[in-house]
Amino acid sequence: MAIGTFLSAALRHPAVVGAIGPSSRHLAADIVGRLDARPGQLVVELGSGTGPMTRALAAVDRAFPRFAVEALPEMAAATRRAVPGVEVVEGSAAELPRFLAERGLGRIDRIVSGLPFAAWPEGLQREVLDGILAALAPDGRMVTFTYTTSPCTPAGRRFRRLLERSFARVTRGATVWANLPPAFVYVCDGPRGAA
Ligand SMILES: C[S@@+](CC[C@H](N)C(=O)[O-])C[C@H]1O[C@@H](n2cnc3c(N)ncnc32)[C@H](O)[C@@H]1O
């Protein structure tokens, strides 16, 4: 059961998982709907967990995502169960440029992020954002979700500031209430330099 895998991982690694349960299909639909990914584009998912976003992406195009990156082996296994055939790389999203080079792939067109940025200290936020900025195409887009509580926390506010410094344009999506807890996305276009 995906929920069992998620809860067990969240209890053992709360700081890595940064959530109490997998995203709802409503949040997955919202994030994928804002991606504007076209056939043939290179789409990568970061922090796939038990795979709700992976499943929504694969429903749009079987070539999406080209691969997912997941830090926890048990979550990576859950993504593979959710979407058989998807490649899930076990490691940190900070190493994205290396994962691309190993596969002979160029810059990424679209990134779906389920990473718990708003729960992270500044050093980790910057490290992972720098990996993303080095991997995204100049006209690339990242869509990342966060919980509605995040603008109320110092780490959540810092994350928003880092995004605004790192991308030419950052827009906020509407709150998705049918998610526990409610969440919204940041749509980030046009990577600039390092965070
Ligand atoms: C908030 S959960 C979201 C999971 C899933 N995308 C969803 O929407 O239900 C965050 C996920 O990111 C993974 N993660 C945390 N830090 C990571 C990192 N540096 N690189 C890759 N994955 C990471 C966690 O293990 C967890 O599965």
PDBQT file of the ligand as one rigid body, heavy atoms in Angstrom, charges set to zero:
ROOT
HETATM    1  C1  LIG A 201       6.735  15.781   0.163  1.00  0.00    +0.000 C 
HETATM    2  S1  LIG A 201       7.262  14.181  -0.423  1.00  0.00    +0.000 S 
HETATM    3  C2  LIG A 201       6.433  14.199  -2.013  1.00  0.00    +0.000 C 
HETATM    4  C3  LIG A 201       6.326  12.857  -2.640  1.00  0.00    +0.000 C 
HETATM    5  C4  LIG A 201       5.456  12.788  -3.898  1.00  0.00    +0.000 C 
HETATM    6  N1  LIG A 201       6.023  13.596  -4.968  1.00  0.00    +0.000 N 
HETATM    7  C5  LIG A 201       4.063  13.264  -3.606  1.00  0.00    +0.000 C 
HETATM    8  O1  LIG A 201       3.686  14.303  -4.144  1.00  0.00    +0.000 OA
HETATM    9  O2  LIG A 201       3.349  12.579  -2.864  1.00  0.00    +0.000 OA
HETATM   10  C6  LIG A 201       8.976  14.528  -0.813  1.00  0.00    +0.000 C 
HETATM   11  C7  LIG A 201       9.752  13.413  -1.474  1.00  0.00    +0.000 C 
HETATM   12  O3  LIG A 201      11.045  13.922  -1.847  1.00  0.00    +0.000 OA
HETATM   13  C8  LIG A 201      12.047  12.978  -1.498  1.00  0.00    +0.000 C 
HETATM   14  N2  LIG A 201      13.313  13.720  -1.310  1.00  0.00    +0.000 N 
HETATM   15  C9  LIG A 201      13.688  14.468  -0.236  1.00  0.00    +0.000 A 
HETATM   16  N3  LIG A 201      14.886  15.041  -0.450  1.00  0.00    +0.000 NA
HETATM   17  C10 LIG A 201      15.274  14.666  -1.694  1.00  0.00    +0.000 A 
HETATM   18  C11 LIG A 201      16.418  14.950  -2.505  1.00  0.00    +0.000 A 
HETATM   19  N4  LIG A 201      17.415  15.751  -2.074  1.00  0.00    +0.000 N 
HETATM   20  N5  LIG A 201      16.501  14.395  -3.731  1.00  0.00    +0.000 NA
HETATM   21  C12 LIG A 201      15.501  13.580  -4.190  1.00  0.00    +0.000 A 
HETATM   22  N6  LIG A 201      14.399  13.269  -3.472  1.00  0.00    +0.000 NA
HETATM   23  C13 LIG A 201      14.275  13.816  -2.248  1.00  0.00    +0.000 A 
HETATM   24  C14 LIG A 201      11.507  12.314  -0.237  1.00  0.00    +0.000 C 
HETATM   25  O4  LIG A 201      12.112  11.077   0.017  1.00  0.00    +0.000 OA
HETATM   26  C15 LIG A 201      10.005  12.216  -0.568  1.00  0.00    +0.000 C 
HETATM   27  O5  LIG A 201       9.714  11.029  -1.248  1.00  0.00    +0.000 OA
ENDROOT
TORSDOF 0
